[in-house]
């Protein structure tokens, strides 16, 4: 499974970015291949609107099965759910801490949006 974690920088020691759609980076862990890569999300950070939907679409095209971020807006959460991507909260953690918590099953799964739209 591929897990994408919103990140403040490309480093796995950075903090989980509180924003899903406007996070500048995603660190992707591929648990089957044992690979870790960083994905630039600058295009979505500059979007006037629809950043969460754009980001969800891009992550879906990369075969992501779960995402971890601080918060999710309603359109982003709906787009993730429609793509079959599980959403978890990793607020206050580093990227590597969030990944370890995910592996242990201790991250809260988001059953819906926890922010209104257009949250920056």
Beta strands, then each sheet from edge to edge (+ up, - down):
strand 1: 2-7
strand 2: 25-30
strand 3: 35-40
strand 4: 64-69
strand 5: 86-89
sheet 1: 3+ 2- 1+ 4+ 5+
end
